[in-house]
Amino acid sequence: MADAPPPSGTPPHAPHPSRRSTGEGFRRFIERAPESSAGRFFLSAAFVVAAGFVLSRLLGLVRSVVIAHAFGTDPELAAFWVAVRLPDLVFQLLAGATLSAAFIPTFSRVLLRSGEDAAWRLASSALNIIATATLVLAALAYVFTPTIVPLLAPGLGDATGQQEELRALAIHLTRLMLISPIFFGASGMLTGILNARHHFLAPALAPILYNLGIIVGAAFADGRVEGLAWGVVGGAAAHLLVQVPALRSTGMRWSPSFDVFSDGVQEVLRLMGPRVLGLAASQLNFIAAIFFASFVSDEAISALNYAFLMMMMPVGVIGMAISTAVFPTLAQHGASQDLSALRTAVSKSLRQILFLAVPASAGLIILATPSVRVLLERGAFDVESTELVVAALALYAAGIAAHSGIEILSRGFYALADTRTPVAIAVAAMVLNLALSAALVAPFGLRGLAGAASITAFVEFGLLLWVLSTRLGGLERRALTRTVGSTLAATATLSVIMVLALVALSAAGVDGATTLGSLVRIVVAGTLGLVAFGVAGYLANRDDLRMVARP
């Protein structure tokens, strides 16, 4: 995909046509392409994005395996997880807010209405402004790190009497990793530029290289978490560098402009403002999880992060992959004000996501213990660590479908140039999550924190679905209801078959307390469950299977 011509049909290095011809070519690609060609295009884009997400998430699991082997749930690793939060906040508040909510829809509208020259001026200005702002914010965060970090996890080190040592370590690691958002600030904008031009390969490779950087850092850390921090920095640099060559194939002409007062940049900033608040709310959810987990134990901080990373693999492979692949198309429908096409695209993508995410959620809940044992239980990661992670994972996994659905519904609003509504809903969800976490952490520990996150995700998903459906005049309610009903029925069949398979394996003497026995349980129960889901899904609603097989 990275070597394909721009959607207008103009070769990357050909003379640029007039603004009118560019707009007409853009419309032809969106509105007049044969349905089969559009389907093949979406399928190839989705395949590239999904393959990238799968590889990235698999490497994310490898990363977790390597980290678990080296550090288990050691208190020093808790300092690393605390230290990650501030650099991630710096990146998310700027480049993260710009990418999906603001830049891609604005770029699509400017390209459609004003032509390529104006679109590339917008891209250059946005890239320069975001990169500079990220550098300034990272510098400020560096200065105030000693004040901010202790507030993120007040209970860090209390249980082991290492409060001063672990706080000092967290401050040191935070300052080191504040280099990474500087790279991410630029690379995040490159991802937006490439995705806006339907170039998905290099952006799909970027997170793979990021994970590889952390894996290398962990493998050569020699028991020191500082190695992990250097891995984060190296991975962030690779995330940027791998995307630079792909810009040439888009025909982008970079200029050192900071055209803050142009209409395009002003629109990006206007759309970005509410999204900053939404991402701040999302980041506060992460910070709240670490904050409350620090009062459970130092080990609980690491266990919660392991569980969250395992839950995010199916969310990434299903929800993020499909949503990322379809979003440029949604943005184009929004730019051309084709609400009918937008409604159809959002509805179909949501049905695809739910059809895959609901059984993934059930499967991970049922196989939580053997999955953690096979993936993580080795080296410094012992049986007690497994029990801690499973306690959170089973409840985190319950929210996979909601987290995945939020991805596409939020992008439906962004395609309408509406960042305020999803932000308002995200802020309300954050308040609910804080209240539930505070209420549930004392009686239920990690289970309470994970359960609060899943309950909040379903509430946010429900509100987004209701409001977006109202805005678009419905989301093909009959088809969506049929998909949900048939998927739940097929998932119930999957669950029964998997539980019966596990009972039969226990009766046959397959020891679930060993890595080999756990692997056998995953393979046998998982395979039988998938077959049962496929058969039940075909009988209940064969159109859903065709929809997933042929987007």
LINLIN-V876984 format. One record per residue. SS is DSSP state (h for helix, s for strand, l for the rest). PSI is psi in degrees with one decimal (999 if undefined). D_FIRST is the distance of its C-alpha to the first C-alpha in Angstrom with 2 decimals. Layout:
BEGIN
ss=SS psi=PSI d_first=D_FIRST
ss=SS psi=PSI d_first=D_FIRST
END
This chain:
BEGIN
ss=l psi=-29.5 d_first=0.00
ss=l psi=-18.9 d_first=3.78
ss=l psi=5.0 d_first=5.41
ss=l psi=151.5 d_first=5.31
ss=l psi=161.5 d_first=8.77
ss=l psi=159.3 d_first=10.20
ss=l psi=-27.2 d_first=11.43
ss=l psi=-12.8 d_first=14.79
ss=l psi=-1.3 d_first=13.88
ss=l psi=125.0 d_first=15.05
ss=l psi=150.7 d_first=13.67
ss=l psi=-33.0 d_first=13.09
ss=l psi=14.8 d_first=16.55
ss=l psi=159.1 d_first=18.52
ss=l psi=143.3 d_first=21.60
ss=l psi=132.2 d_first=21.06
ss=l psi=176.8 d_first=22.63
ss=l psi=164.1 d_first=25.28
ss=h psi=-38.3 d_first=24.79
ss=h psi=-44.3 d_first=25.93
ss=h psi=-34.2 d_first=23.54
ss=h psi=-44.9 d_first=20.54
ss=h psi=-41.0 d_first=21.83
ss=h psi=-39.1 d_first=22.48
ss=h psi=-38.6 d_first=19.04
ss=h psi=-45.6 d_first=17.65
ss=h psi=-40.3 d_first=20.24
ss=h psi=-40.4 d_first=19.49
ss=h psi=-40.1 d_first=15.89
ss=h psi=-48.5 d_first=17.37
ss=h psi=-26.2 d_first=20.69
ss=h psi=-5.0 d_first=20.89
ss=l psi=140.7 d_first=17.85
ss=l psi=147.2 d_first=19.27
ss=h psi=-38.8 d_first=19.22
ss=h psi=-38.3 d_first=17.78
ss=h psi=-42.8 d_first=14.77
ss=h psi=-40.6 d_first=14.32
ss=h psi=-42.5 d_first=14.84
ss=h psi=-38.5 d_first=12.30
ss=h psi=-48.1 d_first=9.62
ss=h psi=-40.6 d_first=11.06
ss=h psi=-44.1 d_first=11.45
ss=h psi=-39.7 d_first=7.93
ss=h psi=-46.4 d_first=7.17
ss=h psi=-36.1 d_first=10.53
ss=h psi=-45.7 d_first=10.14
ss=h psi=-47.8 d_first=7.61
ss=h psi=-45.5 d_first=9.94
ss=h psi=-42.0 d_first=12.94
ss=h psi=-41.1 d_first=12.45
ss=h psi=-42.9 d_first=12.23
ss=h psi=-41.9 d_first=15.24
ss=h psi=-48.5 d_first=17.04
ss=h psi=-41.3 d_first=16.85
ss=h psi=-44.1 d_first=17.80
ss=h psi=-35.6 d_first=20.60
ss=h psi=-43.3 d_first=21.79
ss=h psi=-31.2 d_first=22.07
ss=h psi=-38.1 d_first=23.74
ss=h psi=-43.2 d_first=26.23
ss=h psi=-42.0 d_first=26.73
ss=h psi=-46.3 d_first=27.34
ss=h psi=-38.8 d_first=29.89
ss=h psi=-46.2 d_first=31.47
ss=h psi=-43.3 d_first=31.91
ss=h psi=-43.5 d_first=33.30
ss=h psi=-41.3 d_first=35.55
ss=h psi=-39.8 d_first=36.88
ss=h psi=-35.4 d_first=37.70
ss=h psi=-17.2 d_first=39.03
ss=l psi=-126.7 d_first=39.53
ss=l psi=39.1 d_first=40.68
ss=l psi=143.5 d_first=42.65
ss=h psi=-33.2 d_first=43.86
ss=h psi=-31.9 d_first=42.16
ss=h psi=-33.1 d_first=38.77
ss=h psi=-37.9 d_first=39.77
ss=h psi=-36.8 d_first=40.17
ss=h psi=-46.3 d_first=36.57
ss=h psi=-36.7 d_first=35.27
ss=h psi=-41.1 d_first=37.50
ss=h psi=-28.2 d_first=36.28
ss=h psi=-29.3 d_first=32.58
ss=h psi=-45.1 d_first=33.34
ss=h psi=-47.8 d_first=34.20
ss=h psi=-39.2 d_first=31.20
ss=h psi=-36.5 d_first=28.89
ss=h psi=-41.7 d_first=30.91
ss=h psi=-45.5 d_first=30.54
ss=h psi=-48.3 d_first=26.74
ss=h psi=-36.9 d_first=26.51
ss=h psi=-19.5 d_first=29.04
ss=h psi=-76.3 d_first=27.14
ss=h psi=-40.3 d_first=23.40
ss=h psi=-37.6 d_first=23.13
ss=h psi=-27.5 d_first=25.06
ss=h psi=-36.4 d_first=23.02
ss=h psi=-70.4 d_first=19.44
ss=h psi=-38.6 d_first=19.34
ss=h psi=-32.2 d_first=22.77
ss=h psi=-50.3 d_first=23.17
ss=h psi=-51.2 d_first=20.43
ss=h psi=-48.5 d_first=17.57
ss=h psi=-39.5 d_first=20.18
ss=h psi=-42.8 d_first=22.06
ss=h psi=-43.6 d_first=19.19
ss=h psi=-42.9 d_first=18.36
ss=h psi=-41.9 d_first=22.08
ss=h psi=-41.5 d_first=22.64
ss=h psi=-41.2 d_first=19.85
ss=h psi=-40.8 d_first=21.28
ss=h psi=-30.9 d_first=24.86
ss=h psi=-9.3 d_first=25.07
ss=l psi=176.7 d_first=22.20
ss=h psi=-38.2 d_first=19.79
ss=h psi=-47.4 d_first=22.62
ss=h psi=-37.4 d_first=23.87
ss=h psi=-40.4 d_first=20.52
ss=h psi=-31.2 d_first=19.94
ss=h psi=-40.5 d_first=23.58
ss=h psi=-46.0 d_first=23.08
ss=h psi=-43.7 d_first=20.10
ss=h psi=-47.0 d_first=22.27
ss=h psi=-44.6 d_first=25.32
ss=h psi=-43.1 d_first=23.78
ss=h psi=-48.0 d_first=22.28
ss=h psi=-42.2 d_first=25.66
ss=h psi=-46.0 d_first=27.76
ss=h psi=-41.8 d_first=26.04
ss=h psi=-43.0 d_first=25.98
ss=h psi=-44.5 d_first=29.63
ss=h psi=-37.6 d_first=30.72
ss=h psi=-42.0 d_first=29.24
ss=h psi=-44.9 d_first=31.16
ss=h psi=-44.8 d_first=34.34
ss=h psi=-37.7 d_first=34.06
ss=h psi=-39.0 d_first=33.45
ss=h psi=-41.9 d_first=36.54
ss=h psi=-41.4 d_first=38.61
ss=h psi=-36.9 d_first=37.56
ss=h psi=-43.8 d_first=38.63
ss=h psi=-41.2 d_first=42.04
ss=h psi=8.8 d_first=42.65
ss=h psi=-45.6 d_first=41.25
ss=h psi=-23.5 d_first=44.80
ss=h psi=-39.0 d_first=45.63
ss=h psi=-46.4 d_first=42.48
ss=h psi=-45.6 d_first=41.73
ss=h psi=-24.4 d_first=45.13
ss=h psi=-21.3 d_first=44.65
ss=h psi=-34.8 d_first=41.44
ss=l psi=78.2 d_first=43.30
ss=l psi=-27.2 d_first=47.06
ss=l psi=3.8 d_first=47.94
ss=l psi=122.1 d_first=46.02
ss=l psi=-7.0 d_first=48.48
ss=l psi=-43.3 d_first=51.38
ss=l psi=-28.4 d_first=51.67
ss=l psi=-0.8 d_first=51.82
ss=l psi=22.7 d_first=53.76
ss=l psi=31.7 d_first=50.95
ss=h psi=-49.0 d_first=50.20
ss=h psi=-43.2 d_first=50.68
ss=h psi=-45.0 d_first=48.83
ss=h psi=-35.2 d_first=45.77
ss=h psi=-43.5 d_first=45.65
ss=h psi=-40.4 d_first=45.89
ss=h psi=-43.5 d_first=43.10
ss=h psi=-39.1 d_first=40.84
ss=h psi=-44.8 d_first=41.58
ss=h psi=-45.6 d_first=40.81
ss=h psi=-37.7 d_first=37.48
ss=h psi=-47.8 d_first=36.50
ss=h psi=-36.9 d_first=37.24
ss=h psi=-46.4 d_first=35.28
ss=h psi=-7.6 d_first=32.15
ss=l psi=-7.9 d_first=32.38
ss=l psi=-33.2 d_first=30.53
ss=h psi=-42.1 d_first=27.32
ss=h psi=-20.6 d_first=26.91
ss=h psi=-44.1 d_first=27.13
ss=h psi=-43.4 d_first=23.90
ss=h psi=-31.6 d_first=22.37
ss=h psi=-42.8 d_first=23.52
ss=h psi=-44.1 d_first=21.31
ss=h psi=-32.0 d_first=18.30
ss=h psi=-39.7 d_first=18.50
ss=h psi=-37.7 d_first=18.33
ss=h psi=-39.1 d_first=15.31
ss=h psi=-43.9 d_first=13.54
ss=h psi=-42.6 d_first=14.88
ss=h psi=-46.6 d_first=13.88
ss=h psi=-43.7 d_first=10.18
ss=h psi=-36.2 d_first=10.25
ss=h psi=-27.0 d_first=12.46
ss=l psi=16.8 d_first=10.03
ss=l psi=35.9 d_first=7.42
ss=l psi=111.6 d_first=5.42
ss=l psi=-14.3 d_first=6.02
ss=h psi=-55.5 d_first=5.85
ss=h psi=-44.5 d_first=8.84
ss=h psi=-30.0 d_first=10.64
ss=h psi=-31.4 d_first=10.56
ss=h psi=-27.6 d_first=12.08
ss=h psi=-51.1 d_first=14.58
ss=h psi=-24.6 d_first=16.92
ss=h psi=-46.2 d_first=16.96
ss=h psi=-32.4 d_first=18.40
ss=h psi=-46.7 d_first=20.66
ss=h psi=-38.3 d_first=22.13
ss=h psi=-38.4 d_first=22.60
ss=h psi=-43.6 d_first=24.54
ss=h psi=-38.5 d_first=26.83
ss=h psi=-45.4 d_first=27.33
ss=h psi=-43.6 d_first=28.43
ss=h psi=-41.4 d_first=30.65
ss=h psi=-39.6 d_first=32.23
ss=h psi=-32.5 d_first=32.75
ss=l psi=19.1 d_first=34.61
ss=l psi=-23.3 d_first=36.28
ss=l psi=42.7 d_first=39.56
ss=l psi=5.6 d_first=40.59
ss=l psi=126.5 d_first=39.95
ss=h psi=-14.9 d_first=37.61
ss=h psi=-30.8 d_first=37.13
ss=h psi=-37.3 d_first=34.78
ss=h psi=-41.2 d_first=32.54
ss=h psi=-41.9 d_first=32.59
ss=h psi=-32.9 d_first=31.59
ss=h psi=-39.3 d_first=28.73
ss=h psi=-44.7 d_first=27.52
ss=h psi=-46.3 d_first=27.78
ss=h psi=-40.6 d_first=26.03
ss=h psi=-37.7 d_first=23.16
ss=h psi=-39.5 d_first=22.82
ss=h psi=-42.3 d_first=22.75
ss=h psi=-35.6 d_first=19.97
ss=h psi=-37.2 d_first=18.00
ss=h psi=-50.2 d_first=18.29
ss=h psi=-33.7 d_first=18.00
ss=h psi=-20.5 d_first=14.69
ss=h psi=-16.8 d_first=12.99
ss=h psi=-48.2 d_first=15.09
ss=h psi=-31.5 d_first=13.48
ss=h psi=-22.5 d_first=10.06
ss=h psi=-31.7 d_first=12.36
ss=h psi=-37.4 d_first=13.28
ss=h psi=-14.8 d_first=10.14
ss=h psi=-13.0 d_first=10.82
ss=l psi=14.0 d_first=14.33
ss=l psi=137.3 d_first=16.04
ss=l psi=100.7 d_first=19.73
ss=l psi=143.7 d_first=21.34
ss=l psi=148.4 d_first=25.05
ss=l psi=53.4 d_first=27.67
ss=l psi=148.5 d_first=28.57
ss=l psi=61.9 d_first=29.97
ss=l psi=68.9 d_first=30.43
ss=l psi=-29.1 d_first=31.67
ss=l psi=6.9 d_first=33.61
ss=l psi=157.1 d_first=30.99
ss=h psi=-41.4 d_first=30.34
ss=h psi=-47.3 d_first=26.65
ss=h psi=-38.5 d_first=27.49
ss=h psi=-37.1 d_first=30.49
ss=h psi=-41.1 d_first=28.45
ss=h psi=-46.8 d_first=26.09
ss=h psi=-37.7 d_first=29.27
ss=h psi=-44.0 d_first=30.92
ss=h psi=-30.3 d_first=28.18
ss=h psi=-33.6 d_first=27.80
ss=h psi=-56.0 d_first=31.54
ss=h psi=-34.0 d_first=31.87
ss=h psi=-32.8 d_first=28.70
ss=h psi=-44.2 d_first=30.34
ss=h psi=-40.3 d_first=33.22
ss=h psi=-43.5 d_first=31.07
ss=h psi=-33.5 d_first=29.34
ss=h psi=-40.4 d_first=32.78
ss=h psi=-42.5 d_first=34.04
ss=h psi=-44.3 d_first=31.31
ss=h psi=-34.8 d_first=32.11
ss=h psi=-30.1 d_first=35.77
ss=h psi=-43.0 d_first=35.22
ss=h psi=-44.9 d_first=33.99
ss=h psi=-39.4 d_first=36.86
ss=h psi=-38.9 d_first=39.30
ss=h psi=-44.8 d_first=38.31
ss=h psi=-40.7 d_first=39.06
ss=h psi=-53.0 d_first=42.13
ss=h psi=-35.9 d_first=43.70
ss=h psi=-29.3 d_first=42.63
ss=h psi=-22.7 d_first=44.43
ss=h psi=-13.9 d_first=47.66
ss=h psi=-57.3 d_first=47.09
ss=l psi=163.9 d_first=46.63
ss=h psi=-38.4 d_first=44.55
ss=h psi=-31.2 d_first=43.11
ss=h psi=-32.2 d_first=42.09
ss=h psi=-47.7 d_first=39.65
ss=h psi=-41.9 d_first=37.71
ss=h psi=-41.4 d_first=38.07
ss=h psi=-38.8 d_first=36.66
ss=h psi=-42.1 d_first=33.57
ss=h psi=-46.8 d_first=33.01
ss=h psi=-42.1 d_first=33.40
ss=h psi=-42.5 d_first=31.05
ss=h psi=-38.6 d_first=28.28
ss=h psi=-39.8 d_first=28.79
ss=h psi=-34.7 d_first=28.75
ss=h psi=-12.5 d_first=25.50
ss=h psi=-53.7 d_first=23.57
ss=h psi=-32.3 d_first=23.63
ss=h psi=-41.6 d_first=23.22
ss=h psi=-47.0 d_first=19.98
ss=h psi=-33.9 d_first=18.61
ss=h psi=-67.5 d_first=19.80
ss=h psi=-50.4 d_first=20.52
ss=h psi=-39.9 d_first=18.14
ss=h psi=-50.9 d_first=15.03
ss=h psi=-43.6 d_first=15.74
ss=h psi=-40.4 d_first=16.96
ss=h psi=-41.7 d_first=14.11
ss=h psi=-37.6 d_first=11.57
ss=h psi=-15.8 d_first=14.17
ss=h psi=-43.0 d_first=15.62
ss=h psi=-36.2 d_first=13.88
ss=h psi=-41.9 d_first=15.08
ss=h psi=-42.9 d_first=18.43
ss=h psi=-37.5 d_first=18.72
ss=h psi=-41.5 d_first=18.28
ss=h psi=-39.9 d_first=20.93
ss=h psi=-40.4 d_first=23.10
ss=h psi=-35.9 d_first=22.83
ss=l psi=1.8 d_first=23.93
ss=l psi=35.3 d_first=26.52
ss=l psi=82.9 d_first=25.61
ss=h psi=-30.4 d_first=27.17
ss=h psi=-46.4 d_first=27.32
ss=h psi=-37.8 d_first=23.57
ss=h psi=-44.2 d_first=23.17
ss=h psi=-44.7 d_first=25.89
ss=h psi=-43.6 d_first=24.38
ss=h psi=-43.6 d_first=20.91
ss=h psi=-45.1 d_first=22.63
ss=h psi=-46.6 d_first=25.10
ss=h psi=-43.1 d_first=22.77
ss=h psi=-40.2 d_first=20.56
ss=h psi=-41.3 d_first=23.86
ss=h psi=-41.0 d_first=25.25
ss=h psi=-45.0 d_first=22.33
ss=h psi=-48.1 d_first=22.73
ss=h psi=-37.5 d_first=26.49
ss=h psi=-31.6 d_first=26.47
ss=h psi=-33.9 d_first=24.68
ss=h psi=-36.1 d_first=26.16
ss=h psi=-49.8 d_first=29.81
ss=h psi=-31.2 d_first=30.25
ss=h psi=-39.9 d_first=28.35
ss=h psi=-49.1 d_first=30.91
ss=h psi=-42.9 d_first=33.83
ss=h psi=-41.8 d_first=32.72
ss=h psi=-34.0 d_first=32.36
ss=h psi=-47.4 d_first=35.74
ss=h psi=-36.2 d_first=37.45
ss=l psi=22.4 d_first=35.96
ss=h psi=-49.9 d_first=36.12
ss=h psi=-51.9 d_first=38.87
ss=h psi=-31.4 d_first=37.66
ss=h psi=-47.0 d_first=34.10
ss=h psi=-40.4 d_first=35.44
ss=h psi=-45.4 d_first=37.86
ss=h psi=-42.4 d_first=35.34
ss=h psi=-38.9 d_first=32.75
ss=h psi=-26.7 d_first=35.06
ss=l psi=87.8 d_first=38.70
ss=l psi=161.6 d_first=39.42
ss=l psi=-127.4 d_first=40.81
ss=l psi=-8.9 d_first=41.86
ss=l psi=107.9 d_first=40.44
ss=l psi=-170.9 d_first=43.44
ss=h psi=-40.3 d_first=44.62
ss=h psi=-37.6 d_first=45.55
ss=h psi=-41.5 d_first=42.05
ss=h psi=-45.0 d_first=40.67
ss=h psi=-38.4 d_first=43.10
ss=h psi=-45.8 d_first=42.08
ss=h psi=-43.6 d_first=38.35
ss=h psi=-37.2 d_first=38.97
ss=h psi=-38.3 d_first=41.23
ss=h psi=-36.7 d_first=38.39
ss=h psi=-42.8 d_first=35.51
ss=h psi=-37.0 d_first=37.18
ss=h psi=-32.7 d_first=37.56
ss=h psi=-43.4 d_first=34.20
ss=h psi=-25.7 d_first=32.60
ss=l psi=-21.9 d_first=34.48
ss=l psi=10.0 d_first=32.28
ss=h psi=-46.5 d_first=28.84
ss=h psi=-41.1 d_first=28.54
ss=h psi=-46.6 d_first=29.74
ss=h psi=-40.9 d_first=27.45
ss=h psi=-41.9 d_first=24.41
ss=h psi=-34.3 d_first=25.66
ss=h psi=-35.4 d_first=26.28
ss=h psi=-48.2 d_first=22.59
ss=h psi=-36.4 d_first=21.81
ss=h psi=-40.6 d_first=25.22
ss=h psi=-41.7 d_first=25.00
ss=h psi=-26.8 d_first=21.75
ss=h psi=-40.6 d_first=23.64
ss=h psi=-42.0 d_first=26.20
ss=h psi=-35.8 d_first=23.81
ss=h psi=-25.9 d_first=22.34
ss=l psi=8.1 d_first=26.02
ss=l psi=31.3 d_first=26.44
ss=l psi=100.7 d_first=28.86
ss=l psi=-13.3 d_first=28.73
ss=h psi=-42.5 d_first=32.46
ss=h psi=-52.7 d_first=32.77
ss=h psi=-29.6 d_first=30.42
ss=h psi=-44.1 d_first=31.94
ss=h psi=-40.8 d_first=35.43
ss=h psi=-39.7 d_first=34.67
ss=h psi=-39.0 d_first=33.13
ss=h psi=-42.4 d_first=36.28
ss=h psi=-40.0 d_first=38.51
ss=h psi=-37.3 d_first=36.69
ss=h psi=-44.0 d_first=37.16
ss=h psi=-42.7 d_first=40.87
ss=h psi=-42.2 d_first=41.14
ss=h psi=-41.6 d_first=39.43
ss=h psi=-43.6 d_first=41.82
ss=h psi=-44.8 d_first=44.78
ss=h psi=-40.5 d_first=43.85
ss=h psi=-45.5 d_first=43.10
ss=h psi=-35.6 d_first=46.44
ss=h psi=-30.9 d_first=48.24
ss=h psi=-17.0 d_first=46.70
ss=h psi=-39.2 d_first=46.35
ss=h psi=-49.2 d_first=50.10
ss=h psi=-26.9 d_first=50.83
ss=h psi=-4.4 d_first=47.58
ss=l psi=-132.8 d_first=46.04
ss=h psi=-36.7 d_first=42.38
ss=h psi=-39.3 d_first=42.39
ss=h psi=-41.4 d_first=43.44
ss=h psi=-43.9 d_first=40.62
ss=h psi=-40.5 d_first=37.91
ss=h psi=-39.0 d_first=39.61
ss=h psi=-40.7 d_first=39.76
ss=h psi=-41.4 d_first=36.00
ss=h psi=-41.8 d_first=35.33
ss=h psi=-43.9 d_first=37.98
ss=h psi=-41.3 d_first=36.56
ss=h psi=-41.6 d_first=33.03
ss=h psi=-38.0 d_first=34.46
ss=h psi=-45.2 d_first=36.50
ss=h psi=-44.2 d_first=33.57
ss=h psi=-47.0 d_first=31.45
ss=h psi=-42.3 d_first=34.41
ss=h psi=-42.6 d_first=35.04
ss=h psi=-44.0 d_first=31.45
ss=h psi=-45.2 d_first=31.41
ss=h psi=-48.4 d_first=34.79
ss=h psi=-43.6 d_first=34.17
ss=h psi=-38.7 d_first=30.72
ss=h psi=-39.3 d_first=32.12
ss=h psi=-42.2 d_first=34.99
ss=h psi=-37.3 d_first=32.86
ss=l psi=5.2 d_first=30.74
ss=l psi=34.9 d_first=33.75
ss=l psi=159.8 d_first=32.89
ss=l psi=50.2 d_first=29.86
ss=l psi=61.7 d_first=30.81
ss=h psi=-41.1 d_first=33.52
ss=h psi=-45.7 d_first=34.70
ss=h psi=-40.6 d_first=31.36
ss=h psi=-42.9 d_first=30.72
ss=h psi=-40.2 d_first=34.27
ss=h psi=-40.8 d_first=33.97
ss=h psi=-46.0 d_first=30.81
ss=h psi=-46.3 d_first=32.57
ss=h psi=-48.4 d_first=35.73
ss=h psi=-34.9 d_first=34.32
ss=h psi=-42.5 d_first=32.08
ss=h psi=-40.2 d_first=35.14
ss=h psi=-44.7 d_first=37.22
ss=h psi=-35.6 d_first=34.78
ss=h psi=-36.2 d_first=34.43
ss=h psi=-41.7 d_first=38.22
ss=h psi=-45.9 d_first=38.37
ss=h psi=-45.0 d_first=35.84
ss=h psi=-45.0 d_first=37.97
ss=h psi=-45.9 d_first=41.22
ss=h psi=-41.0 d_first=39.99
ss=h psi=-42.8 d_first=38.57
ss=h psi=-43.6 d_first=41.82
ss=h psi=-37.9 d_first=43.94
ss=h psi=-41.5 d_first=41.95
ss=h psi=-39.8 d_first=42.58
ss=h psi=-42.9 d_first=46.25
ss=h psi=-39.1 d_first=46.53
ss=h psi=-39.0 d_first=44.98
ss=h psi=-42.1 d_first=47.45
ss=h psi=-28.7 d_first=50.29
ss=l psi=-1.8 d_first=49.20
ss=l psi=14.3 d_first=49.52
ss=l psi=114.5 d_first=45.88
ss=l psi=109.6 d_first=46.27
ss=l psi=-6.2 d_first=43.73
ss=l psi=-6.6 d_first=45.00
ss=l psi=159.4 d_first=43.44
ss=h psi=-43.6 d_first=39.84
ss=h psi=-45.3 d_first=40.06
ss=h psi=-39.5 d_first=41.70
ss=h psi=-38.7 d_first=39.12
ss=h psi=-42.7 d_first=36.31
ss=h psi=-42.0 d_first=38.17
ss=h psi=-43.2 d_first=38.52
ss=h psi=-46.6 d_first=34.82
ss=h psi=-49.5 d_first=33.88
ss=h psi=-54.0 d_first=36.70
ss=h psi=-39.7 d_first=36.79
ss=h psi=-44.3 d_first=33.03
ss=h psi=-47.2 d_first=32.62
ss=h psi=-38.0 d_first=35.58
ss=h psi=-42.0 d_first=34.39
ss=h psi=-42.7 d_first=30.95
ss=h psi=-44.7 d_first=32.73
ss=h psi=-41.0 d_first=35.20
ss=h psi=-42.9 d_first=32.58
ss=h psi=-44.9 d_first=30.75
ss=h psi=-48.3 d_first=34.07
ss=h psi=-39.0 d_first=35.39
ss=h psi=-37.5 d_first=32.23
ss=h psi=-41.8 d_first=32.30
ss=h psi=-36.2 d_first=35.96
ss=h psi=-38.1 d_first=35.69
ss=h psi=84.7 d_first=32.67
ss=h psi=-21.1 d_first=30.62
ss=h psi=-32.1 d_first=28.46
ss=h psi=-40.9 d_first=26.87
ss=h psi=-41.7 d_first=25.85
ss=h psi=-37.7 d_first=24.32
ss=h psi=-41.2 d_first=22.53
ss=h psi=-37.8 d_first=20.89
ss=h psi=-33.8 d_first=20.18
ss=l psi=85.3 d_first=18.75
ss=l psi=999 d_first=17.34
END
